[in-house]
């Protein structure tokens, strides 16, 4: 059984980076609301600030819900834990994985990699900053059925060829 985690700075950033951003945006929002009576142009800025605040917190919540901070691989299943509060652990059998997309399997090598369990209809995300992410992906791909493994290796080869051009 192998255990994969994020470095300490990545854990800290993924968990707490939105807090100072939200505080700053809220302070600006409050200041602009009080100034909107004198300068009507602030109304557009209030809308933009509120949209940025909402978008940042929505993306944070969405990624926090999908991104486990600890992944353990076994012979038959993958165990993801340390999600946001309320979600303790997710177990995905290798035989139930029906797709791996995003990241190196998609168009953005630095983006999130999504592992989808077709039986439970559950998705977990892996970020390339995880320690030994390549080893984890090799373990997962080696445990998949031949058809899906062939599709994923074809995607990887296509990405490799496109990056050379």
Secondary structure, DSSP 8 states (H G I E B T S, - for coil): -EEEEB-HHHHHHHHHHHHHHHHHHHHHHHHHHHHTTT-TTHHHHHHHHHHHHHHHHHHHHHHHHHB-SEEEE-SSEEEEE--STT--EEEEEGGGEEEEEEGGGTT-TTS-EEEEETTTTEEEEE-TTBTTHHHHHHHHHHHS-HHHHHHHHHHHHHHHHHHH-
